[in-house]
Amino acid sequence: MPLPRSKKYPKKKSLYETIFPERSLRRRLLYYIVYPITALFILYLLADDIVMPIITRHGSEFELPNITGYEIKDSEYLLSKMELNIDIISEEFHPDKAEGTVLSQYPPAGTMVKSGRTIKVVTSIGQKLVPIPPLAGFSVRQAKLNIEASGLILGDIAWTFSDSLPERVVVFSYPPTGTEIPIGSMVNLMVNRGRLSGIVFMPRLVGRSYEEADSLLTELELKVGLVTTVRNENYLPGTVLEQSVEMATELEVGEEIDLIISTTE
């Protein structure tokens, strides 16, 4: 006797198949729009919370120290300990800072930086030196112009006698011509008096005490004329602030020089 055939029942659909039937518009929208957008959103969250902090080292910033005034070698060592680099972008003359001293930095001290950053600096190459120009054989006035054109200052004028040079011209300077000295330094002159009598050159009295100025004028056979006092607490009392005749001016023996001196009263 043949066995009865088993009765087939239709397969029950899942909730997913019920909501998103196969080949339906809703399933296509799910596959091509919803899933990709969801995946992109998850990737965004992962990148924002995990990947980007790793790349940018978020939270690893530290305060940049002040390296101005340090020697460049010391600055390089200090920054290397913080995994920072240094780049000298410029060098400048400076009257007070030794060669190799850091004058400025960028970013400035106190800026929050991360390791690997390059710090740009400007360093000193020390004082600017200039050579003393040729002065021998020139008149005092022309020698003064030559000195000032070189960025130097005329200092004291002393007298000597020379038969090989005309009268009233520079015999030599000290320091001598060709010597390199810091810009703004003084150059003193030795001038030939020769057989000339009755003519002197006005010395520099500004900055000297009244007693020194009076003694120097007397030595040159000049006289102190009108003396005016001005209150000035930046100088010691009795310091010469101004003189009526410019330094290195030719004068006749016996002329009077007016002075302005300081007082604290």
Legacy VTK file of the C-alpha trace (Angstrom):
# vtk DataFile Version 3.0
C-alpha trace
ASCII
DATASET POLYDATA
POINTS 265 float
0.000 0.000 0.000
1.603 3.320 -1.047
2.527 5.849 1.598
0.609 9.089 1.544
2.541 12.067 0.145
3.612 14.728 2.651
1.668 17.900 2.388
3.763 20.983 1.488
3.152 24.191 3.414
4.268 27.602 2.127
7.434 28.947 3.826
6.691 31.603 6.366
8.204 35.024 5.484
10.379 36.885 7.976
9.544 40.373 9.143
12.390 41.740 6.993
10.993 40.030 3.859
7.537 41.248 4.724
8.649 44.887 5.066
11.182 44.762 2.236
9.894 42.252 -0.336
12.432 40.937 -2.804
12.787 43.098 -5.931
10.601 45.756 -4.398
11.332 49.475 -4.556
11.732 49.574 -0.808
14.469 46.926 -0.868
16.314 48.723 -3.639
16.146 51.969 -1.668
17.463 50.114 1.348
20.416 48.619 -0.555
21.390 51.661 -2.621
20.624 54.565 -0.300
20.066 53.641 3.339
22.931 51.149 3.712
25.545 53.377 1.991
24.521 56.433 4.020
24.658 54.423 7.239
28.085 53.064 6.334
29.412 56.550 5.555
28.063 57.877 8.831
29.802 55.108 10.778
33.057 55.772 8.923
32.735 59.471 9.730
32.314 58.741 13.432
35.313 56.420 13.405
37.445 58.981 11.589
36.404 61.867 13.822
36.838 60.039 17.130
39.754 57.699 16.369
41.626 58.405 13.141
41.803 62.220 13.193
43.127 62.470 16.781
45.881 60.033 15.800
46.781 62.045 12.681
46.601 65.479 14.310
47.920 64.323 17.698
45.009 66.137 19.350
45.789 66.917 22.950
49.591 66.696 22.478
50.186 70.470 22.255
52.636 72.094 24.661
53.807 75.636 25.349
56.744 76.894 23.279
59.561 78.185 25.507
61.300 81.530 25.104
64.674 81.039 23.367
65.467 84.703 22.608
68.770 85.682 24.193
70.073 82.096 24.058
73.032 80.974 21.987
71.869 79.151 18.850
73.519 75.888 19.998
71.704 75.999 23.340
68.434 76.771 21.539
68.894 73.820 19.181
69.537 71.493 22.121
66.501 72.750 24.072
64.139 72.439 21.109
65.489 69.025 20.117
64.526 67.722 23.573
60.955 68.744 22.708
61.175 67.188 19.234
61.086 70.617 17.601
63.215 71.836 14.708
64.935 75.206 14.296
65.527 77.236 11.148
67.680 80.398 10.967
65.833 82.629 8.498
67.929 85.783 8.920
71.042 87.234 10.561
71.378 90.831 11.745
74.047 93.089 13.227
73.450 93.933 16.884
75.620 96.200 19.053
74.894 94.388 22.335
74.304 90.728 21.387
77.179 88.345 20.673
77.367 86.463 17.403
75.002 83.476 17.353
72.530 84.899 19.884
68.832 84.432 19.065
67.224 87.868 18.606
63.643 86.793 17.804
61.570 83.659 17.234
58.402 82.634 15.410
56.006 81.468 16.716
56.546 83.616 19.809
57.128 82.135 23.249
53.962 80.819 24.886
52.390 79.591 21.628
50.912 76.080 21.843
52.803 73.826 19.411
53.218 70.119 18.646
56.325 68.023 18.203
57.794 68.211 14.711
57.100 71.953 14.369
59.871 74.125 12.899
60.679 77.267 14.893
62.061 80.130 12.795
64.637 82.423 14.394
66.690 85.540 13.634
70.214 85.494 15.060
72.875 88.127 15.740
76.130 88.371 13.829
77.541 90.723 16.465
78.614 94.314 16.135
79.062 95.791 12.698
82.723 96.626 12.185
83.800 99.408 9.838
87.342 100.375 8.763
88.723 103.763 9.715
88.969 105.774 6.470
92.146 107.517 5.244
92.553 110.705 7.299
96.206 111.732 7.114
96.761 114.820 4.968
93.142 116.013 5.230
92.016 119.130 7.011
90.329 118.589 10.357
86.958 119.539 8.894
87.303 117.103 5.979
88.601 114.375 8.300
85.535 114.889 10.489
83.268 114.470 7.446
85.125 111.300 6.414
84.819 109.860 9.913
81.078 110.554 10.142
80.471 109.163 6.634
81.924 105.859 7.876
79.482 105.734 10.779
82.123 106.762 13.318
82.480 109.758 15.654
85.265 112.310 15.894
86.925 112.023 19.286
89.702 114.129 20.765
92.082 116.303 18.749
95.708 116.476 19.850
98.561 118.522 18.419
101.986 117.692 17.062
104.613 119.187 14.768
105.550 117.806 11.360
107.771 119.208 8.619
106.550 116.701 6.027
102.908 117.811 6.037
101.222 121.150 5.583
100.094 122.972 8.653
96.647 122.358 10.176
96.180 118.940 8.572
95.809 115.496 10.153
99.112 113.680 10.727
97.537 110.375 11.783
94.570 108.952 13.634
94.361 106.573 16.542
93.248 103.873 16.066
95.098 104.071 12.730
93.534 104.100 9.265
92.326 100.679 8.133
91.611 99.374 11.619
88.133 97.831 11.892
86.208 99.067 14.910
82.520 98.860 15.953
80.269 101.341 14.192
79.633 104.404 16.373
83.114 104.309 17.965
85.332 107.367 18.374
88.386 108.158 16.247
90.976 110.532 17.687
93.152 112.780 15.532
96.696 114.033 15.762
96.901 117.341 13.891
99.982 119.206 12.668
100.346 122.568 14.330
103.459 123.358 12.327
104.623 126.939 12.534
101.066 128.248 12.760
100.416 130.504 15.727
97.240 132.098 16.892
94.890 129.392 15.478
93.342 126.543 17.498
90.584 124.010 16.902
87.537 123.874 19.125
87.612 120.729 21.320
84.584 118.683 22.330
83.426 119.844 25.744
79.946 118.272 25.889
79.864 115.536 28.516
82.882 116.874 30.412
82.658 118.511 33.808
82.878 122.311 33.939
86.308 122.091 35.581
87.639 119.838 32.775
86.176 122.131 30.109
87.687 125.227 31.712
91.111 123.555 32.023
91.054 122.389 28.380
90.065 125.817 27.073
92.800 127.450 29.141
95.347 125.015 27.723
94.288 126.033 24.191
94.399 129.723 25.164
90.636 130.058 24.859
88.294 131.502 27.478
85.028 130.487 29.079
82.366 133.006 28.123
78.735 133.075 29.288
77.800 130.112 31.470
74.114 129.179 31.675
72.737 126.541 34.027
69.826 124.283 33.122
68.064 121.879 35.478
68.763 118.327 34.283
68.759 115.388 36.699
70.077 112.965 34.079
73.605 114.342 34.466
75.862 115.138 37.382
75.765 118.792 38.425
78.245 120.892 36.464
78.263 118.710 33.343
78.590 120.569 30.027
75.394 120.055 28.000
76.049 122.432 25.098
78.901 124.546 23.703
78.468 127.647 21.564
81.072 126.633 18.977
80.967 123.325 17.089
83.802 120.896 17.664
86.749 121.143 15.201
85.915 124.750 14.290
89.019 126.949 13.698
89.313 129.679 16.313
91.701 132.453 17.127
93.524 132.394 20.433
91.635 134.273 23.132
88.082 133.689 21.832
85.311 133.083 24.360
83.172 129.944 24.384
79.702 130.027 25.947
78.601 126.960 27.855
75.354 125.451 29.139
75.889 123.261 32.182
73.564 121.059 34.227
72.264 121.672 37.723
69.886 119.761 39.982
68.540 122.859 41.718
LINES 1 266
265 0 1 2 3 4 5 6 7 8 9 10 11 12 13 14 15 16 17 18 19 20 21 22 23 24 25 26 27 28 29 30 31 32 33 34 35 36 37 38 39 40 41 42 43 44 45 46 47 48 49 50 51 52 53 54 55 56 57 58 59 60 61 62 63 64 65 66 67 68 69 70 71 72 73 74 75 76 77 78 79 80 81 82 83 84 85 86 87 88 89 90 91 92 93 94 95 96 97 98 99 100 101 102 103 104 105 106 107 108 109 110 111 112 113 114 115 116 117 118 119 120 121 122 123 124 125 126 127 128 129 130 131 132 133 134 135 136 137 138 139 140 141 142 143 144 145 146 147 148 149 150 151 152 153 154 155 156 157 158 159 160 161 162 163 164 165 166 167 168 169 170 171 172 173 174 175 176 177 178 179 180 181 182 183 184 185 186 187 188 189 190 191 192 193 194 195 196 197 198 199 200 201 202 203 204 205 206 207 208 209 210 211 212 213 214 215 216 217 218 219 220 221 222 223 224 225 226 227 228 229 230 231 232 233 234 235 236 237 238 239 240 241 242 243 244 245 246 247 248 249 250 251 252 253 254 255 256 257 258 259 260 261 262 263 264
